[in-house]
Amino acid sequence: MVLIPQTGSATRVTYTAKQAWSAAGICLALAAVALCFIFAPEATGAYRVWLDSTAYNHCFLVVPVALYLAWTKRDVLDRLVPKPQLPILAVLVPLSLLWLVAALMSVLELQQFIVMAMFQCIAFAILGRATYWALAMPLLYLFFLVPTGYFLVPSLQDFTAWFAVAALKLAGIPVFSDGTFINVPSGTFVVAEACAGLRFLIASIAFGVFFAAITYRSLTRRLLFVGMSIVMPIIANGIRAFGIIAIAEWMGSATAVETDHILYGWLFFSLVTFLLIAIGMAWADGGPAEPQTRHADYVPTTVARPYGIALVAFLGLVLAGSGPSYAQLRDWRSQALGLAAASPPPLAGPWTPVDGPGLAWKPKIEQPDREFLASFSDGSHTVARYIALYKVDGFHNNLVRGTNDVADGGPWRMVRTKRTHAMVDGHDATVATTVLASVGHRLYVWHFYIVDGRVVASPFEAKLAQLRGLLGFEHTVASFVALATASSEPDRTLQQFLTGLGPLGPYLASVSPKS
């Protein structure tokens, strides 16, 4: 209904709460779609992970779950009306700056979190404090759309291996472990990435938050249940790994058990979920409480105009898009900087190229602008050299990505990693050392980054160095370097190779495009 009261000769239109809600809902939906277009790399990156990784297939259910949680709030929302708050859009300014920093450092996961925070800010500005607070749970649940947690895989692998080994010892089964490799009399088992338990952990957390939101009134009980949703799958995965190895040992055949161990694992985790639900129901306290709402937050005589709500949404999108606009200008500036003509760095004797395939190894590196892979020998030892070059003038480069790995995901598996000192370009530097294992073989890999003339070992250090370089205006080239050998004296062999490789800093300066 539209009320048109008379005030002298002027006419003022008063809109109903239903019209305000319709405008707010349409603006929120359009804002979400617009953000997906503005931040296309973040949106498409997340979508690809949902499709390709079983750990994040549940993300397709996040929006339906959030809509259901919003539907459960319908009685509260009937007494509220959107009251746009324009000043809250000021929060988008620091968020845009933070997105620029994340984009400069190529931290896609952080970029995706910031984009979701921008949507929350726009939603708050459109709905107002009281209405946003009433919808806080379904809106915040949308953060599960961000595929995060992959960085936990190495720690989960280590814990699962440690738990399984400790349980096998308690069970009296002879066991020897080397990192994630577990040897028992019946055979050798590897706690691979797929067996780390990340899939079930992430799904369990998403389920735990949903279950706590619809089951508990007490914040303490909600937090306790979410904590259980984190701890139980981690411990359960250790029990699963122990069970698979123990059953294989008792059956006398590792192959027979490994054939269906993924299926057995999911059946086991289904039982764990039912147990988690049973425990959670025992704590139920009558469901969620309604948020405290002041009298001024109830439907007033007049409500916000639909075009006013649309204006708030539009201004929010303009502020959110300021960061990507600058990033696009920076990327256009770097498009002409090509590395197709770059040559690999020279190598001094006694190292000579190996005829044939050399070492059967190549790191898994995300879309370098130029890469070189070759094997060399000094007559006694063989070293595989991998160099990836990246332009760092633009925002979207792949120097550091979570999917990058010195293990190729094929025959080679990571056993352990550490830091060591090496002489690079005549200076003492810290490099990362990774031991890879295949059936009956060991490979030792030194790897490091060179960014803005600095040698750094960790991805985080590389991102910080990359950020410092990007704040300048010179065209620079960054590099990822990995050297692998199967030598019985790996450190000495790799250091000798590095010495023969010559100064890498001047080499990168020579291939950097000149403006």
C-alpha positions in Angstrom: 0.0 0.0 0.0 1.2 3.5 -0.8 0.1 6.4 1.5 -0.1 9.9 0.0 -0.7 12.4 2.8 -1.4 16.0 2.0 1.0 18.6 3.5 -0.1 22.0 2.2 0.5 22.1 -1.5 3.3 19.6 -1.4 2.8 15.8 -1.8 5.0 13.3 0.0 5.0 9.6 -0.9 5.3 7.1 2.0 6.4 3.7 1.0 5.5 0.5 2.7 7.8 -1.9 4.5 7.2 -4.5 1.8 8.4 -2.1 -0.9 11.5 -1.4 1.2 12.2 -5.1 1.6 11.7 -5.7 -2.1 14.2 -3.0 -2.9 16.7 -4.1 -0.4 16.5 -7.8 -1.6 16.9 -6.8 -5.2 19.8 -4.4 -4.4 21.6 -7.1 -2.3 21.2 -9.7 -5.1 22.4 -7.2 -7.8 25.3 -6.1 -5.6 26.4 -9.7 -5.2 26.3 -10.3 -8.9 28.1 -7.0 -9.6 30.9 -7.9 -7.1 31.4 -11.2 -8.9 32.0 -9.2 -12.2 34.2 -6.6 -10.6 36.2 -9.2 -8.8 36.1 -11.8 -11.5 39.5 -13.5 -10.7 38.4 -14.0 -7.1 34.9 -15.4 -8.1 36.1 -17.7 -10.9 39.0 -18.9 -8.8 36.7 -19.9 -6.0 34.3 -21.6 -8.4 37.1 -23.6 -10.0 38.2 -24.8 -6.6 34.6 -25.9 -5.7 34.5 -27.9 -8.9 38.0 -29.4 -8.8 38.5 -30.1 -5.1 36.4 -32.6 -3.2 37.4 -30.7 -0.1 35.2 -27.8 -1.2 32.3 -29.4 -3.1 30.1 -28.5 -0.1 30.5 -24.8 -1.0 27.7 -25.3 -3.6 25.4 -25.7 -0.6 26.4 -22.6 1.3 24.0 -20.2 -0.4 21.0 -22.5 0.0 21.9 -23.0 3.7 22.3 -19.2 4.2 18.8 -18.7 2.6 17.3 -21.3 4.9 18.9 -19.6 7.9 17.4 -16.3 6.7 14.0 -18.0 6.3 14.1 -19.1 10.0 14.4 -15.5 10.9 11.1 -14.5 9.1 9.2 -13.8 12.4 11.8 -11.3 13.5 12.1 -9.7 10.1 8.4 -9.1 10.0 8.9 -6.6 12.7 11.9 -4.9 11.1 12.5 -2.7 8.1 15.7 -1.9 6.2 17.1 1.5 7.3 20.1 2.3 5.1 23.1 3.7 6.8 25.3 5.6 4.3 28.3 6.3 6.7 29.1 2.6 7.0 30.3 2.7 3.4 33.4 4.5 4.6 34.7 1.1 5.7 35.0 0.2 2.1 37.9 2.6 1.6 40.3 0.7 3.9 39.0 -2.6 2.6 39.8 -1.5 -1.0 43.3 -0.5 0.2 43.7 -3.9 1.9 42.5 -5.6 -1.3 45.2 -3.7 -3.3 47.9 -5.0 -0.9 46.6 -8.5 -1.2 46.4 -8.2 -5.0 50.0 -6.8 -5.0 51.1 -9.9 -3.1 49.0 -12.2 -5.1 47.2 -13.7 -2.1 44.0 -14.9 -3.8 42.6 -16.4 -0.7 42.9 -13.1 1.2 41.5 -11.2 -1.8 38.4 -13.5 -1.6 37.9 -12.9 2.1 38.1 -9.1 1.5 35.6 -9.2 -1.3 33.2 -11.1 1.0 33.9 -8.5 3.7 33.0 -5.8 1.2 29.7 -7.5 0.5 29.0 -7.6 4.2 29.7 -3.9 4.4 27.3 -3.1 1.6 24.6 -5.4 3.1 25.0 -3.5 6.5 24.7 -0.2 4.7 21.5 -1.3 2.9 19.8 -3.1 5.8 20.9 -1.0 8.7 22.2 -2.1 12.1 19.1 -3.8 13.6 18.2 -5.7 10.4 21.7 -6.7 9.6 22.1 -8.0 13.2 19.0 -10.1 12.8 20.4 -11.6 9.6 24.0 -11.8 10.9 24.2 -15.6 11.0 23.0 -16.3 7.4 25.0 -13.3 6.0 28.2 -14.3 7.8 27.7 -17.9 6.8 28.5 -16.8 3.3 32.2 -16.6 4.3 32.2 -20.4 3.8 32.0 -19.6 0.1 35.8 -18.8 0.3 37.8 -22.0 -0.2 40.3 -21.7 2.6 42.3 -24.1 4.7 44.6 -25.7 2.1 47.6 -24.4 4.0 46.6 -26.8 6.8 47.3 -29.9 4.7 51.0 -30.4 5.7 50.2 -30.0 9.4 47.2 -32.4 9.1 49.5 -34.9 7.3 52.1 -34.7 10.0 49.5 -35.1 12.8 47.8 -38.0 11.1 51.1 -39.8 10.5 52.2 -39.1 14.1 48.8 -40.3 15.5 48.8 -43.5 13.4 52.4 -44.4 14.4 51.7 -43.8 18.1 48.6 -46.0 17.9 50.4 -48.7 16.0 53.1 -48.8 18.7 50.4 -49.0 21.4 48.8 -51.9 19.4 52.2 -53.7 19.4 52.6 -53.5 15.6 56.2 -53.0 14.4 56.4 -49.7 12.7 59.0 -47.3 11.2 58.1 -43.8 10.0 59.9 -41.3 7.8 57.8 -38.2 7.7 54.5 -39.2 6.1 55.8 -42.6 5.0 54.8 -45.4 7.4 56.4 -48.8 7.1 54.9 -52.0 8.7 55.7 -55.6 7.9 52.8 -55.8 5.5 53.9 -52.9 3.4 54.5 -49.1 3.1 51.7 -46.5 3.5 51.9 -42.8 2.7 49.7 -40.2 4.3 49.1 -38.3 1.1 47.3 -34.9 0.7 44.0 -36.7 0.0 44.4 -38.6 3.3 45.2 -35.5 5.4 41.5 -35.2 6.3 41.1 -31.6 5.0 37.9 -32.5 3.1 36.1 -33.8 6.1 37.5 -31.1 8.4 36.2 -28.2 6.2 32.8 -29.8 5.7 32.6 -30.6 9.4 33.2 -27.0 10.4 30.6 -25.7 7.9 28.1 -28.2 9.2 29.0 -27.4 12.8 28.3 -23.7 12.4 25.0 -24.5 10.7 23.9 -27.0 13.4 24.9 -24.7 16.2 23.0 -21.8 14.7 19.7 -23.7 14.5 20.1 -25.8 17.7 21.5 -23.5 20.5 20.5 -20.3 22.2 23.6 -20.1 24.3 26.7 -18.6 22.6 28.9 -20.8 24.9 27.2 -23.9 23.6 27.5 -22.8 20.0 31.3 -22.2 20.4 31.8 -25.5 22.2 30.0 -27.4 19.4 32.0 -25.6 16.7 35.1 -26.5 18.6 34.0 -30.2 18.7 33.4 -29.9 14.9 37.1 -29.0 14.5 38.7 -31.4 17.0 36.7 -34.5 16.3 37.4 -34.9 12.5 41.2 -34.4 13.1 41.3 -37.1 15.7 39.0 -39.3 13.7 41.3 -39.0 10.7 44.2 -40.3 12.8 42.0 -43.2 14.0 41.0 -43.9 10.4 44.7 -44.0 9.3 45.6 -46.3 12.1 42.6 -48.6 11.4 43.5 -48.9 7.7 47.2 -49.8 8.5 46.3 -52.1 11.4 43.7 -54.0 9.3 46.2 -54.4 6.5 48.7 -55.8 8.9 46.3 -58.2 10.5 45.1 -59.3 7.0 48.7 -59.5 5.8 48.0 -57.5 2.6 48.3 -53.7 2.3 46.9 -53.8 -1.3 43.6 -55.4 -0.3 42.8 -52.7 2.2 44.1 -49.7 0.1 41.8 -50.5 -2.7 38.7 -49.2 -0.9 40.3 -47.1 1.9 38.7 -43.9 0.6 35.3 -45.5 0.7 36.0 -46.9 4.2 37.1 -43.5 5.3 33.9 -41.8 4.2 31.8 -44.5 5.9 33.8 -44.0 9.0 33.4 -40.2 8.9 29.7 -40.6 8.4 29.5 -42.4 11.7 31.6 -39.7 13.3 29.1 -37.1 12.0 26.2 -39.0 13.4 28.1 -39.2 16.7 28.7 -35.4 16.6 25.0 -34.8 16.0 24.0 -37.1 18.9 26.3 -35.3 21.3 25.1 -31.9 20.0 21.4 -32.8 20.5 22.1 -33.7 24.1 23.1 -30.1 24.6 20.1 -28.6 22.9 18.7 -25.6 24.8 15.6 -24.7 22.8 17.0 -23.1 19.7 18.3 -19.7 18.8 17.2 -16.6 20.7 15.7 -13.6 19.0 18.0 -10.6 18.8 17.3 -7.7 21.1 15.5 -5.0 19.1 14.8 -1.5 20.2 11.4 0.1 19.7 12.9 2.5 17.2 14.0 -0.4 15.0 10.5 -1.7 14.5 8.6 -0.7 11.3 8.1 3.1 11.5 5.4 5.2 9.9 7.7 6.0 7.0 10.4 3.8 5.5 13.4 4.3 3.2 12.7 5.1 -0.4 13.6 2.3 -2.8 15.7 4.7 -4.9 17.6 5.7 -1.7 18.4 2.0 -1.0 19.6 1.7 -4.7 21.8 4.7 -4.3 23.5 3.3 -1.2 24.1 0.0 -3.1 25.5 1.9 -6.1 27.9 4.0 -4.0 29.1 0.9 -2.2 29.9 -0.8 -5.5 31.8 2.3 -6.7 34.0 2.4 -3.6 34.5 -1.4 -3.7 35.5 -1.2 -7.4 38.1 1.6 -6.9 40.9 -0.9 -6.0 40.3 -3.2 -9.1 40.1 -0.1 -11.3 43.6 0.9 -10.2 44.8 -2.7 -10.5 43.6 -2.9 -14.1 45.4 0.3 -15.0 48.6 -1.2 -13.5 48.1 -4.4 -15.4 47.6 -2.6 -18.7 50.9 -0.9 -18.1 52.7 -4.3 -17.7 51.1 -6.1 -20.7 53.8 -4.9 -23.1 56.5 -6.4 -20.9 57.3 -9.7 -22.5 59.8 -12.4 -21.5 59.5 -14.7 -24.5 63.0 -13.8 -25.7 64.6 -14.4 -22.3 67.4 -17.0 -22.2 68.4 -19.1 -19.2 71.4 -18.0 -17.1 74.9 -19.2 -18.1 76.5 -22.1 -16.3 80.2 -22.5 -15.8 82.2 -25.7 -16.1 82.5 -28.5 -15.1 78.7 -28.7 -15.4 77.5 -29.7 -18.9 74.0 -30.5 -20.2 72.9 -34.2 -19.8 72.0 -36.0 -22.9 68.6 -37.6 -22.5 65.8 -37.0 -19.9 68.1 -36.4 -16.9 66.4 -36.5 -13.5 62.7 -37.4 -13.9 61.5 -34.5 -11.8 59.7 -31.2 -12.4 58.1 -28.9 -9.8 54.4 -28.0 -10.1 54.5 -24.3 -10.7 51.5 -22.1 -11.7 51.8 -20.4 -15.1 55.2 -18.7 -15.1 55.9 -16.1 -17.8 59.0 -18.0 -18.7 60.5 -21.3 -17.4 63.7 -23.4 -17.9 64.2 -27.0 -16.9 67.4 -29.0 -17.7 69.7 -31.5 -16.1 73.5 -31.1 -15.8 76.4 -33.3 -14.8 79.9 -32.7 -13.5 80.9 -36.3 -14.3 80.0 -37.5 -10.8 76.7 -36.0 -9.9 73.6 -34.9 -11.7 71.6 -31.8 -10.9 68.2 -30.7 -12.3 67.8 -26.9 -12.6 64.4 -25.3 -12.7 64.0 -21.5 -13.1 60.7 -19.7 -13.4 60.5 -16.1 -14.3 57.6 -13.7 -13.5 56.8 -10.1 -14.3 56.0 -8.3 -11.0 54.8 -5.0 -12.4 51.2 -6.2 -12.8 48.9 -7.2 -10.0 48.0 -10.7 -11.3 51.1 -12.9 -11.3 51.7 -16.4 -10.0 55.0 -16.1 -8.3 53.6 -17.4 -5.1 50.5 -19.7 -5.3 49.1 -22.2 -2.8 49.1 -24.8 -5.6 52.8 -24.4 -6.3 54.9 -27.4 -5.1 58.4 -28.8 -5.5 56.8 -32.3 -5.5 55.1 -32.9 -8.8 52.2 -34.8 -7.3 53.2 -37.9 -9.3 55.9 -40.3 -8.2 57.5 -37.9 -5.8 56.1 -37.2 -2.3 57.4 -34.8 0.3 59.1 -36.4 3.3 60.3 -33.3 5.2 61.4 -29.7 4.7 63.8 -27.4 6.5 65.9 -24.3 6.0 69.7 -24.3 5.3 72.3 -21.7 4.5 73.9 -21.4 1.0 76.0 -19.0 -0.8 74.0 -17.3 -3.5 75.6 -14.6 -5.6 78.5 -14.6 -3.2 76.3 -13.8 -0.2 75.1 -16.0 2.6 71.4 -16.7 2.1 68.7 -19.0 3.6 67.1 -21.5 1.2 64.4 -24.1 1.7 65.4 -27.7 1.6 62.9 -30.4 0.8 63.4 -34.2 0.7 61.3 -36.0 -1.8 60.8 -39.7 -1.9 59.6 -42.2 -4.5 59.8 -46.0 -4.4 63.4 -46.7 -3.4 64.7 -43.2 -4.3 65.4 -39.9 -2.5 65.7 -36.5 -4.1 67.0 -33.4 -2.4 65.8 -30.0 -3.5 67.0 -26.6 -2.7 64.5 -23.9 -3.7 64.2 -20.1 -3.1 62.8 -16.9 -4.6 64.6 -13.9 -5.9 62.5 -10.8 -5.7 63.7 -7.2 -6.1 67.3 -8.5 -5.8 66.7 -10.3 -2.5 67.0 -14.1 -2.0 64.2 -15.4 0.3 63.2 -18.9 1.2 59.5 -18.8 2.3 56.5 -17.8 0.2 55.5 -15.2 2.8 58.9 -13.5 2.6 58.6 -13.6 -1.2 55.2 -11.9 -1.0 56.6 -9.1 1.2 59.6 -8.6 -1.0 57.2 -8.6 -4.0 55.1 -5.9 -2.4 58.1 -3.7 -1.8 59.1 -4.1 -5.4 55.6 -3.3 -6.7 55.4 -0.1 -4.8 58.1 1.3 -7.1 57.8 2.1 -10.8 60.6 0.1 -12.3 59.9 -3.0 -14.4 61.4 -5.9 -12.6 61.5 -9.7 -13.0 61.2 -12.1 -10.0 62.2 -15.7 -10.1 61.6 -19.1 -8.4 64.7 -21.3 -8.5 64.7 -25.0 -7.6 67.8 -27.4 -7.8 67.4 -31.1 -7.3 69.9 -33.9 -6.9 70.0 -37.6 -5.9 73.6 -37.2 -4.7 74.8 -38.8 -1.5 76.2 -35.4 -0.6 73.4 -33.2 -1.6 74.4 -30.0 0.2 77.9 -30.0 -1.2 76.7 -30.9 -4.7 74.0 -28.2 -4.9 76.3 -25.6 -3.5 78.9 -26.4 -6.2 76.2 -26.1 -8.8 75.1 -22.8 -7.4 78.6 -21.5 -7.6 78.9 -22.5 -11.2 75.5 -21.0 -12.0 76.9 -17.5 -11.4 75.2 -14.4 -10.1 71.4 -14.6 -10.5 70.7 -11.0 -9.4 72.5 -9.5 -12.4 70.9 -12.1 -14.7 67.4 -11.0 -13.6 68.3 -7.4 -14.1 69.5 -8.2 -17.6 66.2 -9.9 -18.6 64.0 -7.2 -17.0 62.2 -5.2 -19.6 63.4 -1.7 -20.0 60.9 1.1 -20.2 
